[in-house]
């Protein structure tokens, strides 16, 4: 009797202490999140002003200046990346789910997995090597940056779009076939509209992945202090590279450079969170209910 | 074959459209294939001159390519392994908390909070790691150096700025933890109900259910998640480039000094903007080496996943 009581007591103690340990793990994981967001918001607010969003760094030494050129560059390069990777990604996903059979789809799926793990800086090096052949050494441009980012975004789009296309019920496809619709018509008028919201959520997740990418843009899009509206011509600044260069190439007035870097970080995190949340909302509203968790 | 059955009943323009659509989507698939093969081939061609370059042409005046690459590959592997060692226990704990301990109503929200950590751009981690985390950890390193200096990891003069490989590995760990946790969460949720109920029926406490039913079932998923995290950590660039203060050609295991091994990715990012001619080729050669390493790690992760029957 007394032994069984003691064993019980020990087992319960283990259970309690593991509860504490596991809860502790979660709390510990939240510490960097709160610390990071807190630091970015408090330090970022110092320069979160009108000038920051309306002027570039052209001719600025020390205080003042802003990130308009970098924000504009991020908008242009991200738009170009979406324009490249969404059509290719969605078309590939359609091929994989609706058309493909045999060795090619298997090869493509394998390569998509490899691309998903591709280090971003390698994507940058690859596009650099390509651009050097086409445009000569030292060439930097926004479109090269967009190509490098497309290498990172396309696999995300393919994977999520493929999942969404697979969710379209077989009965819907069969009904359309029964009505004598051609395959391309079924894809265009039934399957794509059915999966559209899911695909959109995947695209936004892809944008989240690439909008904060720094390394490939540092290599192929370069950096500049001035506005540049042509993605095909000369260097183009972006928000992540702006953060890096404000820290890397500080002038005499250290605080001015640090403050600009923090404000840019605040803007960038804001953008990422907006895309992330929107993607979640879309998934939550349109996707079939997620499965229950745990016990 | 169904395709043939009904395309044959189409009118000629419709048949043309069907063929075009088919060609276009298949072409997109082929493009992806060609691009990836191109990545490998191009990097090899563009990096070749760097592999055979002499000392005067290489960055840092390295005696040859391999003398340049070896310490950097060591730094990449060392920092990534440290990061995985920190991140895996934390990720398992986080995933267990979200699936088994957190109140049902907020579990989804808490899981989303963890995912926010994965969404923060690496350059922001770099800025935070260097300006907030590193100064915060400097006293810890001083204490470790003073009291545990006999231990090889904590040997040498502790860094006053805190910009050590330990800080870098910690930042990497924070970045990869959500990836591993997401994988763990997925496998924890798929523990067979029968195993859980069998353990509960024997009067197991919650922890005993986890130890007897959940963790053994999830072993493959945890290993797979750890390897995916390792792949991510190996290729991570900006956080290391900004946080860690590197010393050239260093191979060393001390994690608290201001002389740290550099990583392949960080070195490329730091040197590339000012590099030219053969230097660029050498950097591309380094990139190719990293591509191969991450490729092998990710392939192993998939192999593990297949052996244990996990997704991905």
Interface residues (C-beta under 8 A of the other chain):
Chain A: X11 X12 X14 X15 X18 X19 X21 X22 X23 X24 X25 X26 X28 X29 X30 X32 X33 X35 X36 X39 X40 X87 X88 X91 X92 X94 X95 X96 X98 X99 X100 X104 X105 X107 X108 X111 X112 X113 X114 X115 X116 X117 X118 X119 X120 X121 X122 X123 X125 X126 X128 X129 X130 X132 X137 X138 X151 X154 X158 X177 X180 X182 X183 X184 X187 X188 X208 X211 X212 X213 X214 X215 X218 X219 X222 X240 X241 X243 X244 X247 X258 X261 X262 X265 X268 X269 X272 X273 X276 X280 X290 X291 X293 X294 X295
Chain B: X2 X3 X6 X7 X9 X10 X14 X17 X18 X21 X22 X24 X25 X26 X27 X28 X29 X30 X31 X32 X33 X35 X36 X38 X39 X42 X43 X45 X46 X89 X90 X92 X93 X94 X96 X97 X98 X99 X100 X101 X102 X104 X107 X108 X110 X112 X113 X114 X115 X116 X117 X119 X120 X121 X122 X123 X124 X125 X126 X127 X128 X130 X131 X132 X133 X174 X177 X181 X185 X188 X189 X196 X205 X206 X207 X208 X210 X228 X231 X232 X234 X235 X236 X237 X238 X242 X265 X268 X269 X272 X273 X276 X277 X280 X283 X284 X287 X288 X290 X291 X294 X295 X297 X298 X302 X312
